[in-house]
Amino acid sequence: MGGTGRARQDAPRAAERVRSGKAEGLKVYALTCGWLSCDMAMMLEGVEGQIRFPVPAYLIEHPKGRVLFDAGLHPDAQDDPFGRIGDLARSFKVEIAPHETIQAHLRALEIDPERIDVLISSHLHFDHAGGIEHVPNATIVIQKREWEAGHRPEMVEANGFNPQDYDLGHRIQQVEGAYDLFGDGSVVTLPTYGHTPGHQSLQLAIESGPLVLSADACYFKRSLDELHLPALVNDREEMLASLRLLQRLRSAGATIFFGHDPEFWESLPKAPLAIL
């Protein structure tokens, strides 16, 4: 197990103090790693209807290494949903085509999955951590409190974690708060706790200003506009604080990429095209 990261800031508000940097040659690719369907109320508490939404992951090419932000679904989540995700299969319908696995995306980009240097894990839910096994040589960068929750039986059960997604022998780098991956301000983790105990988003420095990959801190644009929480939350007050942080960052000029917003996802270029 790896040590705790070097750039520590305990409160989510501290992320606003991270200085933006710019790295020459930074490229970002949006990867569709399957689809989920469920009752809308699971995603926006009290809202009726059904929704089908994408499972995103991102490839970031930096001059110092290749980075994934999340790894999408494991194919077994569709082929054997109860065996892979347990009772969550009663709430979520899983779709993942062969070309939507993380390794298929990487190979389509002519990248060997064994040559991914870092996987930044937003959190340990099945639709974000399921593909970790397919990047076997990556160092996993994860918030310390998320990794610890993933190894406490009561927290594993309460959050719907499955250790077979993440206890696979990877090198683990536990960080606390904002963490500057390359030391140049271009790829910085942002603590956005609440959805799970140690959820984190990712801030990228690009020419037009900060870009924040929010993951499940903010499912939809509506989640941010209305501070509208999903039905299932580990800590409601922490998640509201994280949404308010994202609101402040947006007001200051940051672009927010929403975690599971179908309309937003439709608007993005997808790999093999780069977002930037």
C-alpha positions as a LaTeX table, in Angstrom:
\begin{tabular}{lrrr}
\hline
Residue & $x$ (\AA) & $y$ (\AA) & $z$ (\AA) \\
\hline
Met1 & 0.00 & 0.00 & 0.00 \\
Gly2 & 1.36 & 3.39 & $-0.95$ \\
Gly3 & 1.91 & 6.34 & 1.34 \\
Thr4 & $-0.14$ & 9.47 & 1.84 \\
Gly5 & 0.24 & 12.13 & $-0.86$ \\
Arg6 & 2.32 & 15.24 & $-0.37$ \\
Ala7 & $-0.16$ & 18.04 & $-1.11$ \\
Arg8 & $-2.60$ & 18.04 & 1.77 \\
Gln9 & $-5.55$ & 20.38 & 2.32 \\
Asp10 & $-8.27$ & 19.02 & 4.55 \\
Ala11 & $-11.36$ & 21.08 & 3.74 \\
Pro12 & $-13.12$ & 21.08 & 0.35 \\
Arg13 & $-12.92$ & 24.89 & 0.39 \\
Ala14 & $-9.14$ & 24.59 & 0.25 \\
Ala15 & $-9.39$ & 23.43 & $-3.36$ \\
Glu16 & $-10.25$ & 27.01 & $-4.34$ \\
Arg17 & $-6.76$ & 28.05 & $-3.28$ \\
Val18 & $-5.00$ & 25.77 & $-5.76$ \\
Arg19 & $-3.06$ & 27.87 & $-8.26$ \\
Ser20 & $-3.85$ & 27.07 & $-11.88$ \\
Gly21 & $-0.95$ & 25.98 & $-14.04$ \\
Lys22 & $-0.77$ & 25.07 & $-17.71$ \\
Ala23 & 1.12 & 22.15 & $-19.19$ \\
Glu24 & 2.18 & 22.23 & $-22.81$ \\
Gly25 & 0.83 & 19.26 & $-24.72$ \\
Leu26 & $-2.00$ & 18.33 & $-22.32$ \\
Lys27 & $-4.63$ & 16.27 & $-24.15$ \\
Val28 & $-7.93$ & 14.99 & $-22.77$ \\
Tyr29 & $-10.17$ & 12.30 & $-24.24$ \\
Ala30 & $-13.75$ & 11.48 & $-23.18$ \\
Leu31 & $-14.46$ & 7.73 & $-23.07$ \\
Thr32 & $-17.98$ & 6.29 & $-22.94$ \\
Cys33 & $-17.59$ & 3.21 & $-20.73$ \\
Gly34 & $-21.15$ & 1.92 & $-20.87$ \\
Trp35 & $-24.62$ & 3.06 & $-19.83$ \\
Leu36 & $-26.86$ & 2.70 & $-16.79$ \\
Ser37 & $-30.63$ & 3.00 & $-16.47$ \\
Cys38 & $-32.60$ & 3.54 & $-13.27$ \\
Asp39 & $-35.43$ & 5.46 & $-11.62$ \\
Met40 & $-34.80$ & 9.18 & $-11.93$ \\
Ala41 & $-35.30$ & 9.55 & $-8.16$ \\
Met42 & $-32.04$ & 7.64 & $-7.63$ \\
Met43 & $-30.24$ & 10.55 & $-9.31$ \\
Leu44 & $-32.47$ & 13.48 & $-8.30$ \\
Glu45 & $-34.41$ & 12.84 & $-5.12$ \\
Gly46 & $-38.17$ & 13.11 & $-5.56$ \\
Val47 & $-38.15$ & 13.32 & $-9.37$ \\
Glu48 & $-40.31$ & 10.79 & $-11.19$ \\
Gly49 & $-39.56$ & 8.83 & $-14.35$ \\
Gln50 & $-36.67$ & 6.82 & $-15.75$ \\
Ile51 & $-33.27$ & 7.83 & $-17.02$ \\
Arg52 & $-30.53$ & 6.24 & $-19.11$ \\
Phe53 & $-27.16$ & 7.89 & $-18.61$ \\
Pro54 & $-23.53$ & 7.47 & $-19.68$ \\
Val55 & $-20.66$ & 6.07 & $-17.65$ \\
Pro56 & $-17.72$ & 8.39 & $-18.41$ \\
Ala57 & $-13.99$ & 7.99 & $-17.97$ \\
Tyr58 & $-11.26$ & 10.31 & $-19.18$ \\
Leu59 & $-7.78$ & 9.79 & $-20.57$ \\
Ile60 & $-5.33$ & 12.59 & $-19.89$ \\
Glu61 & $-2.06$ & 12.67 & $-21.78$ \\
His62 & 0.53 & 14.79 & $-19.99$ \\
Pro63 & 4.19 & 15.15 & $-21.02$ \\
Lys64 & 5.11 & 13.27 & $-17.84$ \\
Gly65 & 2.67 & 10.38 & $-18.16$ \\
Arg66 & $-0.69$ & 8.92 & $-19.15$ \\
Val67 & $-3.51$ & 9.25 & $-16.63$ \\
Leu68 & $-7.01$ & 7.86 & $-16.42$ \\
Phe69 & $-9.71$ & 9.51 & $-14.38$ \\
Asp70 & $-11.88$ & 6.51 & $-13.47$ \\
Ala71 & $-12.11$ & 3.21 & $-15.32$ \\
Gly72 & $-15.78$ & 2.60 & $-16.04$ \\
Leu73 & $-17.70$ & $-0.64$ & $-15.76$ \\
His74 & $-16.47$ & $-4.21$ & $-15.63$ \\
Pro75 & $-18.11$ & $-6.32$ & $-18.39$ \\
Asp76 & $-19.36$ & $-8.77$ & $-15.77$ \\
Ala77 & $-21.68$ & $-6.05$ & $-14.49$ \\
Gln78 & $-23.79$ & $-6.74$ & $-17.57$ \\
Asp79 & $-23.07$ & $-10.45$ & $-18.05$ \\
Asp80 & $-23.59$ & $-11.38$ & $-14.38$ \\
Pro81 & $-25.02$ & $-8.28$ & $-12.69$ \\
Phe82 & $-25.99$ & $-9.86$ & $-9.37$ \\
Gly83 & $-22.66$ & $-11.65$ & $-9.14$ \\
Arg84 & $-20.74$ & $-8.45$ & $-9.82$ \\
Ile85 & $-22.75$ & $-5.62$ & $-8.25$ \\
Gly86 & $-25.06$ & $-7.51$ & $-5.89$ \\
Asp87 & $-28.37$ & $-5.94$ & $-4.91$ \\
Leu88 & $-27.57$ & $-2.81$ & $-6.92$ \\
Ala89 & $-28.57$ & $-4.88$ & $-9.95$ \\
Arg90 & $-32.18$ & $-4.50$ & $-8.75$ \\
Ser91 & $-31.90$ & $-0.73$ & $-9.20$ \\
Phe92 & $-29.58$ & $-0.35$ & $-12.20$ \\
Lys93 & $-29.72$ & $-1.87$ & $-15.67$ \\
Val94 & $-26.19$ & $-2.15$ & $-17.04$ \\
Glu95 & $-25.17$ & $-1.88$ & $-20.70$ \\
Ile96 & $-21.56$ & $-2.16$ & $-21.80$ \\
Ala97 & $-20.59$ & $-3.10$ & $-25.35$ \\
Pro98 & $-17.22$ & $-4.74$ & $-26.08$ \\
His99 & $-15.86$ & $-1.50$ & $-27.57$ \\
Glu100 & $-16.85$ & 0.44 & $-24.43$ \\
Thr101 & $-14.52$ & $-1.30$ & $-21.97$ \\
Ile102 & $-11.59$ & 0.77 & $-20.78$ \\
Gln103 & $-9.05$ & $-1.54$ & $-22.40$ \\
Ala104 & $-10.93$ & $-1.44$ & $-25.73$ \\
His105 & $-10.89$ & 2.37 & $-25.67$ \\
Leu106 & $-7.17$ & 2.44 & $-24.95$ \\
Arg107 & $-6.35$ & $-0.05$ & $-27.69$ \\
Ala108 & $-8.46$ & 1.94 & $-30.16$ \\
Leu109 & $-6.18$ & 4.88 & $-29.32$ \\
Glu110 & $-3.16$ & 2.59 & $-29.86$ \\
Ile111 & $-2.30$ & 2.67 & $-26.16$ \\
Asp112 & $-1.29$ & $-0.48$ & $-24.32$ \\
Pro113 & $-3.47$ & $-0.69$ & $-21.16$ \\
Glu114 & $-0.39$ & $-1.94$ & $-19.30$ \\
Arg115 & 1.30 & 1.39 & $-20.01$ \\
Ile116 & $-1.16$ & 3.61 & $-18.16$ \\
Asp117 & 0.91 & 5.30 & $-15.45$ \\
Val118 & $-1.77$ & 6.59 & $-13.07$ \\
Leu119 & $-5.45$ & 5.96 & $-12.45$ \\
Ile120 & $-7.07$ & 8.71 & $-10.40$ \\
Ser121 & $-10.09$ & 7.15 & $-8.75$ \\
Ser122 & $-12.97$ & 9.51 & $-8.05$ \\
His123 & $-14.48$ & 6.87 & $-5.77$ \\
Leu124 & $-15.02$ & 3.12 & $-5.47$ \\
His125 & $-18.50$ & 2.59 & $-6.91$ \\
Phe126 & $-18.84$ & $-0.16$ & $-9.53$ \\
Asp127 & $-19.35$ & 2.18 & $-12.49$ \\
His128 & $-16.13$ & 4.06 & $-11.75$ \\
Ala129 & $-13.84$ & 1.34 & $-10.39$ \\
Gly130 & $-15.00$ & $-1.71$ & $-12.34$ \\
Gly131 & $-12.31$ & $-1.42$ & $-15.01$ \\
Ile132 & $-9.35$ & $-0.99$ & $-12.66$ \\
Glu133 & $-8.19$ & $-4.56$ & $-13.24$ \\
His134 & $-7.62$ & $-3.76$ & $-16.92$ \\
Val135 & $-4.86$ & $-1.23$ & $-16.19$ \\
Pro136 & $-2.70$ & $-3.53$ & $-14.05$ \\
Asn137 & 0.43 & $-1.37$ & $-13.85$ \\
Ala138 & $-1.21$ & 1.93 & $-12.99$ \\
Thr139 & $-0.70$ & 3.57 & $-9.62$ \\
Ile140 & $-4.12$ & 4.32 & $-8.12$ \\
Val141 & $-4.40$ & 7.81 & $-6.64$ \\
Ile142 & $-7.30$ & 7.93 & $-4.21$ \\
Gln143 & $-8.37$ & 9.92 & $-1.20$ \\
Lys144 & $-7.19$ & 8.29 & 2.01 \\
Arg145 & $-10.65$ & 8.37 & 3.56 \\
Glu146 & $-12.15$ & 6.63 & 0.48 \\
Trp147 & $-9.53$ & 3.87 & 0.55 \\
Glu148 & $-10.07$ & 3.34 & 4.27 \\
Ala149 & $-13.86$ & 3.20 & 3.77 \\
Gly150 & $-13.30$ & 0.56 & 1.10 \\
His151 & $-11.69$ & $-1.65$ & 3.73 \\
Arg152 & $-14.14$ & $-1.23$ & 6.60 \\
Pro153 & $-16.88$ & $-3.89$ & 6.28 \\
Glu154 & $-19.66$ & $-1.62$ & 7.52 \\
Met155 & $-18.67$ & 1.13 & 5.07 \\
Val156 & $-18.27$ & $-1.33$ & 2.20 \\
Glu157 & $-21.84$ & $-2.49$ & 2.77 \\
Ala158 & $-23.29$ & 0.99 & 3.34 \\
Asn159 & $-21.73$ & 2.40 & 0.16 \\
Gly160 & $-22.23$ & $-0.59$ & $-2.13$ \\
Phe161 & $-18.49$ & $-1.13$ & $-2.67$ \\
Asn162 & $-17.11$ & $-4.37$ & $-4.04$ \\
Pro163 & $-13.46$ & $-5.09$ & $-3.11$ \\
Gln164 & $-13.04$ & $-7.25$ & $-6.22$ \\
Asp165 & $-13.12$ & $-3.97$ & $-8.16$ \\
Tyr166 & $-10.13$ & $-2.45$ & $-6.37$ \\
Asp167 & $-8.26$ & $-4.94$ & $-4.16$ \\
Leu168 & $-6.16$ & $-6.23$ & $-7.02$ \\
Gly169 & $-2.57$ & $-5.59$ & $-5.97$ \\
His170 & $-2.05$ & $-2.19$ & $-7.59$ \\
Arg171 & 0.27 & 0.34 & $-6.03$ \\
Ile172 & $-1.96$ & 2.69 & $-4.03$ \\
Gln173 & $-1.15$ & 6.34 & $-3.39$ \\
Gln174 & $-3.44$ & 7.72 & $-0.73$ \\
Val175 & $-3.83$ & 11.50 & $-0.72$ \\
Glu176 & $-5.61$ & 13.90 & 1.58 \\
Gly177 & $-7.36$ & 16.82 & $-0.04$ \\
Ala178 & $-6.02$ & 18.69 & $-3.08$ \\
Tyr179 & $-3.07$ & 16.90 & $-4.70$ \\
Asp180 & $-1.00$ & 18.25 & $-7.59$ \\
Leu181 & $-0.15$ & 15.13 & $-9.56$ \\
Phe182 & 2.72 & 16.49 & $-11.66$ \\
Gly183 & 3.71 & 19.50 & $-9.56$ \\
Asp184 & 2.81 & 22.01 & $-12.27$ \\
Gly185 & $-0.82$ & 22.78 & $-11.37$ \\
Ser186 & $-2.16$ & 21.11 & $-14.51$ \\
Val187 & $-3.77$ & 18.00 & $-12.95$ \\
Val188 & $-5.01$ & 18.53 & $-9.38$ \\
Thr189 & $-7.41$ & 16.41 & $-7.31$ \\
Leu190 & $-10.23$ & 18.27 & $-5.58$ \\
Pro191 & $-11.82$ & 16.77 & $-2.47$ \\
Thr192 & $-15.58$ & 16.69 & $-3.09$ \\
Tyr193 & $-16.75$ & 14.48 & $-0.25$ \\
Gly194 & $-20.33$ & 13.44 & 0.41 \\
His195 & $-21.41$ & 11.13 & $-2.38$ \\
Thr196 & $-19.04$ & 8.64 & $-0.76$ \\
Pro197 & $-16.74$ & 9.20 & 2.23 \\
Gly198 & $-13.75$ & 10.23 & 0.12 \\
His199 & $-15.08$ & 11.22 & $-3.28$ \\
Gln200 & $-12.76$ & 13.44 & $-5.33$ \\
Ser201 & $-13.11$ & 15.43 & $-8.53$ \\
Leu202 & $-10.28$ & 16.49 & $-10.82$ \\
Gln203 & $-9.23$ & 19.99 & $-11.91$ \\
Leu204 & $-7.31$ & 20.44 & $-15.16$ \\
Ala205 & $-5.60$ & 23.65 & $-16.17$ \\
Ile206 & $-6.31$ & 24.50 & $-19.80$ \\
Glu207 & $-5.80$ & 27.65 & $-21.87$ \\
Ser208 & $-9.37$ & 28.90 & $-21.38$ \\
Gly209 & $-9.30$ & 28.38 & $-17.59$ \\
Pro210 & $-9.90$ & 25.59 & $-15.07$ \\
Leu211 & $-11.80$ & 22.50 & $-16.20$ \\
Val212 & $-13.32$ & 20.38 & $-13.42$ \\
Leu213 & $-14.28$ & 16.74 & $-13.98$ \\
Ser214 & $-16.86$ & 16.50 & $-11.20$ \\
Ala215 & $-17.66$ & 12.75 & $-11.38$ \\
Asp216 & $-20.45$ & 11.91 & $-8.92$ \\
Ala217 & $-20.09$ & 15.08 & $-6.88$ \\
Cys218 & $-22.47$ & 16.51 & $-9.48$ \\
Tyr219 & $-24.51$ & 14.17 & $-11.68$ \\
Phe220 & $-26.22$ & 16.77 & $-13.85$ \\
Lys221 & $-26.24$ & 20.49 & $-14.65$ \\
Arg222 & $-29.54$ & 20.55 & $-12.79$ \\
Ser223 & $-27.82$ & 19.09 & $-9.71$ \\
Leu224 & $-25.52$ & 22.11 & $-9.64$ \\
Asp225 & $-28.06$ & 24.76 & $-10.58$ \\
Glu226 & $-30.58$ & 23.61 & $-7.96$ \\
Leu227 & $-28.30$ & 21.98 & $-5.34$ \\
His228 & $-30.47$ & 18.92 & $-5.92$ \\
Leu229 & $-29.13$ & 15.78 & $-4.25$ \\
Pro230 & $-29.69$ & 12.16 & $-5.29$ \\
Ala231 & $-31.71$ & 9.79 & $-3.13$ \\
Leu232 & $-28.68$ & 7.89 & $-1.83$ \\
Val233 & $-25.89$ & 9.96 & $-0.30$ \\
Asn234 & $-23.23$ & 9.02 & 2.22 \\
Asp235 & $-23.27$ & 12.47 & 3.85 \\
Arg236 & $-25.82$ & 15.07 & 2.73 \\
Glu237 & $-24.10$ & 18.07 & 4.31 \\
Glu238 & $-20.73$ & 17.18 & 2.82 \\
Met239 & $-22.25$ & 16.68 & $-0.62$ \\
Leu240 & $-24.04$ & 20.04 & $-0.43$ \\
Ala241 & $-20.74$ & 21.65 & 0.56 \\
Ser242 & $-19.10$ & 20.03 & $-2.47$ \\
Leu243 & $-21.84$ & 21.29 & $-4.80$ \\
Arg244 & $-21.42$ & 24.79 & $-3.37$ \\
Leu245 & $-17.67$ & 24.53 & $-4.01$ \\
Leu246 & $-18.39$ & 23.62 & $-7.64$ \\
Gln247 & $-20.81$ & 26.55 & $-7.88$ \\
Arg248 & $-18.12$ & 28.92 & $-6.62$ \\
Leu249 & $-15.57$ & 27.51 & $-9.06$ \\
Arg250 & $-18.06$ & 27.89 & $-11.92$ \\
Ser251 & $-18.78$ & 31.48 & $-10.91$ \\
Ala252 & $-15.04$ & 32.15 & $-10.92$ \\
Gly253 & $-14.78$ & 30.91 & $-14.52$ \\
Ala254 & $-14.25$ & 27.16 & $-14.28$ \\
Thr255 & $-15.95$ & 24.80 & $-16.73$ \\
Ile256 & $-17.71$ & 21.94 & $-14.93$ \\
Phe257 & $-18.02$ & 18.53 & $-16.58$ \\
Phe258 & $-21.06$ & 16.83 & $-15.05$ \\
Gly259 & $-20.77$ & 13.21 & $-13.97$ \\
His260 & $-23.70$ & 11.48 & $-15.69$ \\
Asp261 & $-25.59$ & 14.14 & $-17.65$ \\
Pro262 & $-26.80$ & 12.63 & $-20.97$ \\
Glu263 & $-27.36$ & 15.98 & $-22.70$ \\
Phe264 & $-24.00$ & 17.33 & $-21.60$ \\
Trp265 & $-22.24$ & 14.11 & $-22.66$ \\
Glu266 & $-23.86$ & 14.29 & $-26.08$ \\
Ser267 & $-22.27$ & 17.71 & $-26.59$ \\
Leu268 & $-18.70$ & 16.51 & $-26.04$ \\
Pro269 & $-16.29$ & 15.16 & $-28.67$ \\
Lys270 & $-15.54$ & 11.51 & $-27.90$ \\
Ala271 & $-12.37$ & 9.52 & $-28.40$ \\
Pro272 & $-10.61$ & 9.15 & $-30.78$ \\
Leu273 & $-11.22$ & 12.93 & $-30.96$ \\
Ala274 & $-9.65$ & 14.90 & $-28.13$ \\
Ile275 & $-11.73$ & 17.33 & $-26.08$ \\
Leu276 & $-8.65$ & 19.57 & $-26.07$ \\
\hline
\end{tabular}
